Amino acid sequence: MKHLKNILIGMLFILLLVLATSGTWIYSQIDSALPQLDGKQTLYGLSASAVVERDIQGVATIKAANRLDIALATGFIHAQERFFQMDLLRRNSAGELSSLFGAAAIDYDSEIRRHRFRERASVIVNQLSDSDSALLKAYTRGVNQGLKFLKAAPFEYLLLRQAPVEWQEEDTILSVFSMYIDLQYQDGKRERTLGLLHSVLSSEVFAFLNPKGSQWDAAIDGTMFSPSPLPKAPWPSASSEHIAQINKKLNGEAFSVAISSPLNSESSTQSETFPGSNNWAVSGKLSTTGSAIVANDMHLGIRVPNTWFRASFEYQDLNDIKVKVTGATLPGTPNIIIGSNGHIAWGFTNSYGDWSDVIVLETNADKSQYLTPDGYQSFIKRKQIIAVKDQDAIDITVSDTIWGPVIGENEQGDLLAYKWIAHDNAAVNMVITELETAQNVNQAVAIAARSGMPAQNLMVGDKQGNIAWTIMGPIPQRSASFGEIPTSWASGENKWLEPLPPAKYPKIINPNNSRLWTANSRVVGANMLKTIGNGGYAIGARSSQIKQNLEAKTSFDEQALLNIALDDSAIFLLRWQDFLLTQVLNDTMLAKHQAWHEIKDIIDIENLSASTDSVAYRLVRSFRLNLRDKLFDIFNENMTNVDKSYSFNTIRHQIETPLWQLVNQQPENFLWRGFDSWEALFEASLETTLAEMTKSNTLANATWGKQNISKIQHPLSLAVPFIGQWLDMPEIELPGDSYMPRVQGQSFGASQRMAVSPGHEETGIFHMPTSQSGHPWSPYYGLGHESWIKGEATPFLPGASKYTLTLLTY
């Protein structure tokens, strides 16, 4: 027995030793992946020594002799701080995530591979100007040295049991392509959805569900479009031909057959997130600085680390003039994306113009060829090999046409191709770098028209007090007016011409009211709108609210513009609040539901806002969404039965206008799924809302904050749950929502906020969630996040230097 006891003790000792050794090794590997903050490091390719200073939050100031040295040093610190994030960006657009994450990513990679972005990136790299090419080479050289000089690979690769792969020049182009995927439709789903509605419904019903305007329109040129009238015919008013086609597809079942909601496979309709942004500017006539002031907050999914990396560049330009530019960079690229250089300040919002077209292919009987203006042509078949972690690579074949890749079939079985500006050789270039040295808004507008990036609303102001708006990024030119729904290009009548030349770019400079604003909704009308098109604008609630705030004052400083960004007043829901009080919580309904007196008391308030302590906001918001879901539920089921590509989420924002018309005019022929009356629909919607809100709370405690709790996580914390407590940001109740300037959801919202006046950067303001670092043991991991949550004014410029790294030449 004593011998056995000694053996067990020995085995336990050995086990503890193994665990301690393993733990020590893991600890050392994670610790060794921290970036170098102080001291000296020799880098190949620098023309002269450079300095990287970081303040207490890790905000970097890079001082170098010239722009190429800045690019090399930027690549170095990006790789040291954010290489895994950069790796995800390039793999995302290249369709190469499976090699990191295994079989779970195969479907996504297969879908992305039809765009052949890695091949396109290589073509773009080879066509870059000499100056752009030199910039890319310097950045790439810096990235690979930054990765090399880490004492261990970034900790994510340890968890994934993978080794990082060196950066290539084309990977920077792929990083920009990832932003195309984030900000534009890569699958034509919205146009396909509109095409389905157009083919199935009557013209008046289609126009009703696809309104051109609403009361929320807030275009900066003052143009307004009216909503479409309520259709007189029953809804849906489909032709007998299409009813027959639908019944055939449903094997003879009735058009209103009920299935489980297709929305379960997409993000919930209760989520109103809309990738985009807010920005606005006031001219020097209204500012306390005498210069323009530009405010910007870009709305994206928020995770750890954040999308952006804050930096300030100091260097001599080609004319030996000192440049100092501060703002946000995108790891994977060598540029300041948004910021201020002392002469101009600029920011972006997603434009939602019409940057793609779905093409209906006319094929021969066996679909081996498709009709073009030059006759039938065979599809180009391209083999793609997808490497998959822990299993053999798989082969797929993508089909191409002269216009773009094949993306599927419509409800009638016709093959569809996709024409997307992201496929054009003009899609990506490094012209944005020129904003760093632009002196005024006219120069900035000219730069915008030559830039290769996902088309954005550029908001820019200069030191002289001028302000301007334009589109920054390539704009397609069409041969005719088409593109809202899928069309055939076989005859040659419909086609794309060369991208729009710079001289024809839409722009507005120094409007009479000295104010400009954009928020993903329609910005302009008339010919400028024809040039840009409509790719799925947001309803103008945010734009309208920003406009009202700008018109409420005649003098602004940076804090005044930040206050607009933090405005969580629920102006959009005021009419729904009144609707609930007058049309739903009436005497008849209150007599039937005595408990609903509490609801009326809660929402019968003067100021409705998305504050964390508001029960009223959550009630009104949830009622609207539940009512919308119930009203459109069976319609969505039917549309999905006809075509699985149908996506209510791509049109849900525009549905607000017909929804409001329906609930107020209450036509009997628009009631579906067994509701005897509109009152019964309203009653059921409020009952659902009450049940949801009181599931785990009393109604009085069911605040908006208890629903809108932040979930800002590292990409790996879901896969490896136990590490989330070290990687993820604390869960906090958040104010704000989608239809107001303060856009904030659980893991979506302002990925940065800034308000800055060129020439007065020292009084500028900048917020950023999570932090600079991607490493949980960094001394500044998570610093700045609390200020972002609270909306506290924090400096635009980097603070005093706390860490200094000198980069030496060979």
DOVEXTOR-982262 format. One line per 2 residues: number of its first residue (from 1); their letters; for each residue y, z, x of C-alpha. Coordinates in pm, whole numbers, plus 50000, padded with zeros to 5 digits. Layout:
NUM> A> Y Z X; ... .
//
This chain:
1> MK> 50000 50000 50000; 50238 50089 50283 .
3> HL> 50157 49756 50449; 50235 49568 50126 .
5> KN> 50558 49761 50088; 50664 49659 50441 .
7> IL> 50583 49296 50364; 50795 49306 50047 .
9> IG> 51083 49472 50230; 51056 49210 50503 .
11> ML> 51055 48926 50253; 51354 49075 50073 .
13> FI> 51537 49108 50403; 51460 48746 50489 .
15> LL> 51576 48635 50143; 51900 48828 50178 .
17> LV> 51949 48680 50524; 51894 48328 50389 .
19> LA> 52134 48390 50102; 52394 48541 50335 .
21> TS> 52357 48252 50578; 52382 47998 50298 .
23> GT> 52680 48174 50147; 52851 48193 50484 .
25> WI> 52788 47824 50544; 52916 47727 50197 .
27> YS> 53221 47948 50244; 53293 47791 50582 .
29> QI> 53257 47440 50442; 53497 47508 50155 .
31> DS> 53741 47686 50384; 53724 47402 50637 .
33> AL> 53830 47155 50370; 54177 47310 50348 .
35> PQ> 54457 47082 50470; 54637 47148 50793 .
37> LD> 54977 47298 50709; 55114 47403 51047 .
39> GK> 55090 47304 51408; 55053 46957 51553 .
41> QT> 54831 46658 51487; 54821 46327 51669 .
43> LY> 54796 46018 51447; 54725 45662 51546 .
45> GL> 54981 45411 51423; 55299 45620 51417 .
47> SA> 55593 45458 51593; 55750 45800 51658 .
49> SA> 55681 46164 51583; 55710 46269 51220 .
51> VV> 55739 46607 51051; 55582 46729 50727 .
53> ER> 55750 47040 50586; 55615 47220 50281 .
55> DI> 55793 47483 50074; 55626 47785 49916 .
57> QG> 55487 47566 49634; 55357 47305 49876 .
59> VA> 55622 47046 49784; 55629 46816 50086 .
61> TI> 55927 46680 50276; 55824 46400 50511 .
63> KA> 56068 46308 50785; 55992 45997 50987 .
65> AN> 56160 45718 51181; 56095 45439 50931 .
67> RL> 55925 45350 50603; 55592 45254 50763 .
69> DI> 55569 45593 50934; 55648 45756 50599 .
71> AL> 55360 45562 50442; 55121 45668 50716 .
73> AT> 55222 46035 50688; 55203 46018 50306 .
75> GF> 54851 45879 50325; 54760 46160 50565 .
77> IH> 54877 46442 50338; 54747 46273 50019 .
79> AQ> 54400 46259 50173; 54414 46616 50297 .
81> ER> 54534 46753 49963; 54394 46512 49701 .
83> FF> 54124 46281 49837; 53875 46351 49559 .
85> QM> 54138 46269 49295; 54215 45944 49481 .
87> DL> 53846 45865 49497; 53813 45907 49120 .
89> LR> 54105 45671 49061; 53959 45387 49268 .
91> RN> 53606 45437 49132; 53735 45455 48776 .
93> SA> 53882 45104 48781; 53614 44959 49008 .
95> GE> 53335 45079 48777; 53177 45286 49054 .
97> LS> 53163 45636 48906; 52783 45623 48872 .
99> SL> 52743 45650 49247; 52909 45991 49227 .
101> FG> 52794 46125 48892; 52467 45946 48824 .
103> AA> 52329 45788 48509; 52585 45957 48282 .
105> AI> 52850 45711 48401; 52645 45389 48377 .
107> DY> 52774 45285 48034; 53134 45335 48136 .
109> DS> 53089 45153 48467; 52915 44865 48289 .
111> EI> 53206 44828 48049; 53467 44837 48325 .
113> RR> 53280 44592 48550; 53360 44301 48317 .
115> HR> 53718 44322 48448; 53600 44280 48812 .
117> FR> 53893 44488 48936; 53759 44534 49287 .
119> ER> 53743 44157 49333; 54088 44119 49183 .
121> AS> 54222 44392 49412; 54095 44206 49715 .
123> VI> 54271 43889 49600; 54597 44079 49548 .
125> VN> 54576 44242 49892; 54542 43899 50051 .
127> QL> 54848 43760 49871; 55087 44049 49941 .
129> SD> 55406 43982 50132; 55409 44078 50499 .
131> SD> 55619 44388 50427; 55396 44503 50141 .
133> SA> 55086 44437 50346; 55222 44640 50638 .
135> LL> 55302 44927 50402; 54950 44923 50260 .
137> KA> 54790 44910 50604; 54997 45205 50723 .
139> YT> 54911 45411 50415; 54540 45329 50447 .
141> RG> 54543 45424 50813; 54703 45756 50720 .
143> VN> 54452 45827 50443; 54151 45775 50666 .
145> QG> 54294 45992 50942; 54380 46261 50688 .
147> LK> 54019 46259 50573; 53886 46248 50930 .
149> FL> 54089 46547 51046; 53969 46774 50768 .
151> KA> 53717 47005 50928; 53486 46948 50632 .
153> AP> 53477 46707 50341; 53668 46811 50026 .
155> FE> 53466 47078 49846; 53388 46853 49547 .
157> YL> 53158 46644 49766; 52966 46956 49866 .
159> LL> 52898 47027 49499; 52804 46667 49430 .
161> RQ> 52588 46641 49745; 52776 46327 49843 .
163> AP> 52980 46212 50140; 53331 46069 50093 .
165> VE> 53378 45698 50163; 53673 45576 50369 .
167> WQ> 53979 45431 50199; 54038 45057 50197 .
169> EE> 54361 44869 50134; 54226 44736 49806 .
171> DT> 54168 45093 49688; 54543 45145 49648 .
173> IL> 54548 44842 49417; 54252 44991 49230 .
175> SV> 54449 45315 49184; 54717 45117 49003 .
177> FS> 54451 44941 48796; 54335 45286 48686 .
179> MY> 54683 45342 48545; 54649 45010 48358 .
181> ID> 54329 45146 48202; 54506 45469 48106 .
183> LQ> 54817 45308 47964; 54700 44980 47808 .
185> YQ> 54399 44873 47604; 54117 44754 47831 .
187> DG> 53890 44659 47540; 54121 44495 47285 .
189> KR> 54019 44756 47033; 54351 44775 46850 .
191> ER> 54385 44399 46812; 54022 44375 46702 .
193> TL> 54085 44647 46444; 54388 44463 46306 .
195> GL> 54188 44141 46309; 53918 44300 46097 .
197> LH> 54170 44434 45846; 54339 44094 45831 .
199> SV> 54012 43914 45763; 53883 44158 45502 .
201> LS> 54197 44259 45314; 54454 44063 45121 .
203> SE> 54778 43975 45294; 54978 44234 45097 .
205> VF> 54732 44514 45173; 54723 44417 45541 .
207> AF> 55104 44421 45555; 55105 44760 45382 .
209> LN> 54871 44912 45642; 55050 44738 45930 .
211> PK> 55418 44811 45861; 55687 44673 46088 .
213> GS> 55915 44973 46049; 55981 45310 45890 .
215> QW> 56252 45569 45837; 56172 45697 46187 .
217> DA> 56289 45382 46364; 56529 45478 46644 .
219> AI> 56569 45163 46852; 56848 45184 47109 .
221> DG> 56999 44862 46971; 57011 45004 46618 .
223> TM> 56770 44754 46460; 56574 44875 46158 .
225> FS> 56268 44735 45980; 56161 44836 45632 .
227> PS> 55810 44951 45546; 55597 44712 45344 .
229> PL> 55584 44767 44968; 55289 44925 44793 .
231> PK> 55038 44652 44699; 55002 44571 44332 .
233> AP> 54638 44464 44358; 54350 44714 44387 .
235> WP> 54282 44838 44736; 54105 44709 44932 .
237> SA> 54176 44366 44789; 53915 44157 44969 .
239> SS> 53823 43799 44890; 53487 43732 44729 .
241> EH> 53384 43545 45044; 53437 43852 45259 .
243> IA> 53276 44082 45005; 52967 43860 45028 .
245> QI> 52974 43875 45408; 53014 44251 45400 .
247> NK> 52730 44300 45155; 52509 44075 45369 .
249> KL> 52585 44286 45676; 52508 44601 45476 .
251> NG> 52179 44454 45347; 52313 44432 44995 .
253> EA> 52446 44787 44972; 52772 44850 44787 .
255> FS> 53097 44812 44976; 53172 45181 44934 .
257> VA> 52844 45302 45082; 52893 45637 45254 .
259> IS> 52783 45703 45610; 52878 45970 45860 .
261> SP> 53232 45930 45980; 53267 45686 46271 .
263> LN> 53549 45900 46404; 53297 46151 46535 .
265> SE> 53226 45915 46822; 53592 45894 46914 .
267> SS> 53856 46156 46976; 53916 46344 46652 .
269> TQ> 54183 46222 46414; 54307 46580 46422 .
271> SE> 54419 46504 46775; 54751 46323 46774 .
273> TF> 54774 46266 47151; 54930 45936 47252 .
275> PG> 54945 45845 47622; 55310 45779 47690 .
277> SN> 55627 45968 47767; 55986 46054 47677 .
279> NW> 56295 45962 47873; 56665 45951 47808 .
281> AV> 56991 45921 47996; 57360 45988 47950 .
283> SG> 57632 45806 48137; 57894 45961 48361 .
285> KL> 58134 45956 48064; 57929 46238 47907 .
287> ST> 57797 46426 48211; 57942 46729 48383 .
289> TG> 57863 46572 48720; 58045 46241 48667 .
291> SA> 57723 46062 48757; 57460 45958 48509 .
293> IV> 57186 46212 48427; 56830 46094 48371 .
295> AN> 56557 46301 48206; 56190 46206 48204 .
297> DM> 55858 46359 48106; 55542 46151 48134 .
299> HL> 55266 46239 47887; 54914 46212 48021 .
301> GI> 54589 46401 48015; 54643 46711 48229 .
303> RV> 54371 46836 48459; 54333 47011 48793 .
305> PN> 54484 46887 49015; 54776 46720 48838 .
307> TW> 54823 46342 48839; 55134 46359 49053 .
309> FR> 55213 46496 49401; 55570 46604 49464 .
311> AS> 55739 46479 49780; 56069 46401 49948 .
313> FE> 56098 46117 50200; 56360 46101 50476 .
315> YQ> 56376 45789 50698; 56595 45508 50828 .
317> DL> 56582 45181 50637; 56587 44834 50796 .
319> ND> 56968 44850 50814; 56946 45182 50999 .
321> IK> 57086 45367 50698; 56944 45711 50626 .
323> VK> 56734 45731 50310; 56645 46051 50127 .
325> VT> 56444 46009 49808; 56273 46286 49612 .
327> GA> 56034 46281 49319; 55669 46238 49233 .
329> TL> 55410 46027 49415; 55072 45910 49286 .
331> PG> 54796 46000 49535; 54631 45669 49618 .
333> TP> 54965 45489 49651; 55245 45514 49912 .
335> NI> 55548 45522 49679; 55782 45760 49504 .
337> II> 55696 45672 49144; 55983 45852 48968 .
339> GS> 56274 46041 49120; 56621 46013 49269 .
341> NG> 56759 45880 49597; 57120 46003 49577 .
343> HI> 57236 45668 49435; 57001 45615 49140 .
345> AW> 56761 45832 48940; 56481 45673 48741 .
347> GF> 56183 45748 48520; 55928 45574 48298 .
349> TN> 55772 45580 47955; 55480 45367 47847 .
351> SY> 55618 45058 47676; 55337 44966 47431 .
353> GD> 55435 44601 47434; 55177 44332 47368 .
355> WS> 55017 44284 47709; 54682 44137 47601 .
357> DV> 54516 43900 47354; 54171 43882 47201 .
359> IV> 54045 43524 47184; 53794 43405 46924 .
361> LE> 53557 43166 47100; 53427 42855 46925 .
363> TN> 53077 42813 47064; 52792 42570 47036 .
365> AD> 52482 42659 46835; 52307 42867 47102 .
367> KS> 52634 43019 47230; 52579 42887 47579 .
369> QY> 52913 42704 47581; 53257 42753 47431 .
371> LT> 53524 42506 47326; 53839 42463 47540 .
373> PD> 54124 42210 47525; 53918 42011 47778 .
375> GY> 53597 42022 47578; 53296 42255 47591 .
377> QS> 53246 42462 47904; 52964 42688 48013 .
379> FI> 53019 43059 48052; 53051 43184 48407 .
381> KR> 52779 43442 48465; 52856 43704 48728 .
383> KQ> 52603 43953 48857; 52724 44307 48915 .
385> II> 52527 44573 49101; 52598 44933 49001 .
387> AV> 52490 45199 49248; 52361 45509 49072 .
389> KD> 52326 45853 49227; 51963 45974 49254 .
391> QD> 51810 45652 49123; 51783 45283 49198 .
393> AI> 52084 45059 49152; 52099 44858 48832 .
395> DI> 52199 44495 48785; 52417 44375 48500 .
397> TV> 52563 44035 48423; 52913 43984 48288 .
399> SD> 53025 43662 48120; 53360 43504 48198 .
401> TI> 53566 43228 48040; 53868 43038 48170 .
403> WG> 54081 43292 47984; 53906 43618 48066 .
405> PV> 53584 43816 48023; 53368 43819 47710 .
407> IG> 53407 44159 47542; 53178 44135 47240 .
409> EN> 53160 43983 46893; 53366 44012 46576 .
411> EQ> 53231 44093 46230; 53138 43728 46176 .
413> GD> 52936 43703 46496; 53193 43504 46694 .
415> LL> 53209 43583 47065; 53539 43728 47184 .
417> AY> 53715 43693 47519; 54000 43905 47655 .
419> KW> 54322 43790 47816; 54501 44084 47980 .
421> IA> 54803 44091 48206; 54606 44329 48432 .
423> HD> 54388 44029 48525; 54687 43835 48658 .
425> NA> 54759 43822 49029; 55108 43953 48945 .
427> AV> 54962 44273 48800; 55009 44484 49114 .
429> NM> 55247 44474 49409; 55449 44721 49614 .
431> VI> 55794 44612 49488; 55847 44956 49329 .
433> TE> 55911 45082 49683; 56250 44906 49671 .
435> LE> 56373 45160 49414; 56380 45413 49698 .
437> TA> 56678 45230 49851; 56846 45085 49540 .
439> QN> 57218 45162 49518; 57292 45107 49149 .
441> VN> 57141 45026 48810; 57188 44650 48850 .
443> QA> 56974 44651 49162; 56715 44869 48990 .
445> VA> 56693 44637 48689; 56642 44338 48921 .
447> IA> 56365 44525 49108; 56195 44611 48779 .
449> AR> 56163 44246 48683; 55969 44168 49004 .
451> SG> 55742 44474 49005; 55367 44471 48960 .
453> MP> 55254 44778 48761; 55161 44862 48399 .
455> AQ> 55470 44758 48204; 55695 45059 48147 .
457> NL> 56029 45143 47991; 56244 45199 48298 .
459> MV> 56529 45444 48242; 56777 45446 48529 .
461> GD> 57119 45592 48596; 57340 45572 48903 .
463> KQ> 57596 45779 49092; 57879 45569 48949 .
465> GN> 57781 45686 48600; 57606 45368 48477 .
467> IA> 57282 45378 48276; 57029 45106 48195 .
469> WT> 56698 45032 48026; 56458 44748 48094 .
471> IM> 56087 44672 48115; 55936 44728 48460 .
473> GP> 55616 44534 48520; 55480 44186 48439 .
475> IP> 55539 44043 48091; 55323 43755 47961 .
477> QR> 55483 43445 47811; 55303 43291 47513 .
479> SA> 55324 42927 47410; 55373 43021 47045 .
481> SF> 55405 43323 46818; 55057 43476 46812 .
483> GE> 54868 43774 46944; 54877 44039 46673 .
485> IP> 54522 43954 46569; 54243 43761 46746 .
487> TS> 54289 43384 46744; 54119 43075 46879 .
489> WA> 54261 42909 47188; 54031 42606 47171 .
491> SG> 54298 42355 47070; 54539 42448 47349 .
493> EN> 54815 42543 47106; 54771 42910 47186 .
495> KW> 54790 42991 47555; 54971 43200 47813 .
497> LE> 55230 43046 48040; 55338 43190 48372 .
499> PL> 55457 43554 48354; 55813 43594 48230 .
501> PP> 56066 43512 48505; 56306 43792 48607 .
503> AK> 56611 43618 48459; 56462 43648 48108 .
505> YP> 56374 44018 48119; 56511 44227 47831 .
507> KI> 56766 44489 47934; 57047 44706 47804 .
509> IN> 57316 44829 48044; 57590 45078 47953 .
511> PN> 57565 45085 47573; 57884 45174 47386 .
513> NS> 57762 45523 47293; 57681 45605 47660 .
515> RL> 57330 45719 47566; 56982 45568 47607 .
517> WT> 56639 45696 47503; 56277 45581 47473 .
519> AN> 55960 45753 47356; 55683 45490 47322 .
521> SR> 55817 45358 46993; 55997 45029 46942 .
523> VV> 56300 45021 47173; 56474 44698 47071 .
525> GA> 56464 44426 46806; 56545 44058 46766 .
527> NM> 56466 43829 47062; 56400 44114 47302 .
529> LK> 56127 44242 47071; 55977 43891 47052 .
531> TI> 55959 43891 47432; 55793 44233 47452 .
533> GN> 55578 44219 47138; 55408 44506 46961 .
535> GG> 55099 44648 47125; 55080 44958 46907 .
537> YA> 55408 45147 46910; 55426 45515 46833 .
539> IG> 55603 45605 46513; 55961 45680 46612 .
541> AR> 55962 46054 46533; 56011 46162 46896 .
543> SS> 56268 45890 46961; 56456 45984 46647 .
545> QI> 56464 46352 46740; 56580 46280 47094 .
547> KQ> 56849 46051 46956; 56969 46324 46719 .
549> NL> 56984 46575 47003; 57181 46335 47220 .
551> EA> 57426 46261 46941; 57478 46632 46871 .
553> KT> 57671 46688 47195; 57952 46517 47382 .
555> SF> 57894 46678 47722; 57571 46731 47912 .
557> DE> 57443 46897 48226; 57084 46896 48352 .
559> QA> 56990 47206 48153; 57114 47043 47833 .
561> LL> 56880 46750 47894; 56591 46982 47977 .
563> NI> 56656 47163 47647; 56590 46835 47467 .
565> AL> 56256 46806 47649; 56164 47156 47531 .
567> DD> 56263 47098 47167; 55966 47188 46947 .
569> SA> 56148 47161 46613; 55916 47004 46358 .
571> IF> 56160 46755 46206; 55874 46509 46147 .
573> LL> 55694 46758 45921; 55994 46875 45716 .
575> RW> 55920 46627 45438; 55557 46737 45438 .
577> QD> 55670 47097 45415; 55880 47009 45112 .
579> FL> 55595 46805 44966; 55362 47104 44988 .
581> LT> 55615 47337 44831; 55712 47108 44542 .
583> QV> 55413 46883 44474; 55112 47098 44568 .
585> LN> 55211 47463 44541; 55352 47416 44193 .
587> DT> 55318 47663 43906; 54997 47506 43775 .
589> ML> 54824 47519 44115; 54949 47871 44191 .
591> AK> 54815 47992 43856; 54477 47845 43946 .
593> HQ> 54477 47984 44303; 54647 48322 44308 .
595> AW> 54582 48353 44682; 54799 48048 44744 .
597> HE> 55112 48250 44678; 55068 48370 45037 .
599> IK> 55070 48008 45159; 55392 47938 44974 .
601> DI> 55556 48249 45113; 55453 48150 45468 .
603> ID> 55578 47792 45462; 55892 47851 45253 .
605> IE> 56110 47888 45563; 56421 47706 45677 .
607> NL> 56328 47621 46038; 55986 47476 46102 .
609> SA> 55878 47451 46465; 55562 47427 46674 .
611> ST> 55612 47772 46823; 55304 47967 46924 .
613> DS> 55363 48231 46656; 55410 47987 46367 .
615> VA> 55153 47995 46088; 55373 47768 45877 .
617> YR> 55365 47486 46130; 54988 47495 46157 .
619> LV> 54952 47497 45779; 55176 47197 45718 .
621> RS> 55035 47003 46014; 54671 47061 45916 .
623> FR> 54735 46980 45551; 54884 46643 45642 .
625> LN> 54594 46552 45868; 54326 46670 45626 .
627> LR> 54491 46476 45347; 54505 46164 45561 .
629> DK> 54141 46200 45666; 54018 46244 45309 .
631> LF> 54227 45954 45181; 54110 45710 45449 .
633> DI> 53759 45848 45500; 53559 45599 45295 .
635> FN> 53786 45313 45401; 53706 45390 45764 .
637> EN> 53335 45411 45688; 53340 45070 45526 .
639> MT> 53537 44911 45809; 53298 45052 46067 .
641> NV> 53000 44921 45870; 53152 44575 45894 .
643> DK> 53241 44594 46264; 53146 44877 46498 .
645> SY> 53450 44801 46713; 53681 44916 46433 .
647> SF> 53894 45208 46556; 54111 45404 46318 .
649> NT> 54248 45596 46615; 54422 45282 46744 .
651> IR> 54627 45252 46423; 54647 45613 46305 .
653> HQ> 55012 45654 46406; 55130 45356 46202 .
655> IE> 54933 45484 45902; 55191 45759 45850 .
657> TP> 55420 45516 45668; 55171 45389 45406 .
659> LW> 55027 45740 45378; 55366 45879 45274 .
661> QL> 55414 45597 45023; 55073 45663 44871 .
663> VN> 55107 46037 44826; 55448 45998 44664 .
665> QQ> 55382 45695 44441; 55022 45804 44369 .
667> PE> 54872 45476 44238; 54545 45542 44057 .
669> NF> 54363 45244 44206; 54402 45388 44558 .
671> LW> 54192 45698 44495; 53843 45686 44646 .
673> RG> 53540 45909 44689; 53527 46086 44360 .
675> FD> 53870 46246 44332; 53971 46250 43966 .
677> SW> 54338 46263 44045; 54586 46281 44327 .
679> EA> 54633 46647 44243; 54261 46700 44307 .
681> LF> 54294 46529 44646; 54589 46749 44738 .
683> EA> 54400 47057 44622; 54091 46969 44825 .
685> SL> 54304 46899 45134; 54473 47238 45114 .
687> ET> 54140 47413 45050; 53997 47250 45364 .
689> TL> 54305 47353 45561; 54279 47712 45442 .
691> AE> 53907 47730 45520; 53963 47598 45873 .
693> MT> 54246 47836 45947; 54075 48149 45812 .
695> KS> 53737 48084 45971; 53796 48346 46240 .
697> NT> 54138 48489 46145; 54332 48610 45849 .
699> LA> 54582 48350 45738; 54872 48563 45858 .
701> NA> 54723 48561 46210; 54618 48194 46217 .
703> TW> 54912 48087 46430; 54967 47749 46594 .
705> GK> 54921 47915 46932; 54566 48019 46842 .
707> QN> 54480 47652 46790; 54689 47502 47067 .
709> IS> 54535 47688 47362; 54549 47515 47697 .
711> KI> 54226 47378 47844; 54343 47245 48179 .
713> QH> 54030 47202 48388; 53902 47054 48709 .
715> PL> 53676 46749 48646; 53379 46935 48794 .
717> SL> 53417 47263 48606; 53239 47124 48300 .
719> AV> 52950 47000 48511; 52931 47323 48713 .
721> PF> 53056 47585 48463; 53049 47890 48690 .
723> IG> 53318 47744 48917; 53567 47701 48634 .
725> QW> 53701 48053 48677; 53824 47955 49025 .
727> LD> 53932 47598 48955; 54076 47590 48603 .
729> MP> 54421 47702 48496; 54438 48014 48272 .
731> EI> 54404 47952 47900; 54749 48002 47747 .
733> EL> 54888 47954 47397; 55119 47652 47411 .
735> PG> 55420 47560 47197; 55488 47198 47110 .
737> DS> 55286 46909 46966; 55285 46531 46945 .
739> YM> 55568 46434 46708; 55849 46619 46885 .
741> PR> 56002 46602 47234; 55795 46897 47362 .
743> VQ> 55463 46716 47367; 55188 46965 47446 .
745> GQ> 54823 46974 47351; 54527 47159 47494 .
747> SF> 54483 46926 47790; 54755 46671 47723 .
749> GA> 55130 46670 47754; 55415 46648 48000 .
751> SQ> 55253 46581 48337; 55601 46639 48479 .
753> RM> 55952 46705 48355; 56272 46628 48534 .
755> AV> 56644 46615 48468; 56847 46488 48763 .
757> SP> 57188 46337 48835; 57198 46103 49137 .
759> GH> 57418 46247 49407; 57373 46594 49258 .
761> EE> 57001 46649 49322; 57070 47009 49428 .
763> TG> 57130 47100 49061; 56841 46891 48930 .
765> IF> 56536 47034 48754; 56168 46955 48799 .
767> HM> 55853 47095 48633; 55491 47010 48707 .
769> PT> 55173 47165 48563; 54880 47297 48771 .
771> SQ> 55010 47260 49129; 55040 47047 49439 .
773> SG> 54700 47141 49573; 54353 47035 49473 .
775> HP> 54192 47318 49674; 54147 47657 49500 .
777> WS> 54199 47850 49826; 54530 47685 49902 .
779> PY> 54816 47936 49932; 55008 47743 49663 .
781> YG> 54721 47666 49426; 54856 47708 49073 .
783> LG> 55213 47781 49183; 55469 47623 48951 .
785> HE> 55230 47611 48656; 55380 47915 48485 .
787> SW> 55731 47769 48506; 55601 47452 48341 .
789> IK> 55447 47658 48059; 55762 47862 48002 .
791> GE> 56003 47574 48052; 56199 47765 48313 .
793> AT> 56448 47561 48514; 56309 47515 48865 .
795> PF> 56466 47307 49144; 56429 46932 49171 .
797> LP> 56458 46943 49549; 56199 47112 49772 .
799> GA> 56280 47469 49872; 56307 47623 50216 .
801> SK> 56035 47518 50458; 55743 47761 50481 .
803> YT> 55492 47538 50661; 55571 47279 50927 .
805> LT> 55328 47019 51061; 55436 46787 51341 .
807> LL> 55264 46450 51354; 55258 46303 51703 .
809> TY> 55211 45948 51825; 54955 45841 52080 .
//
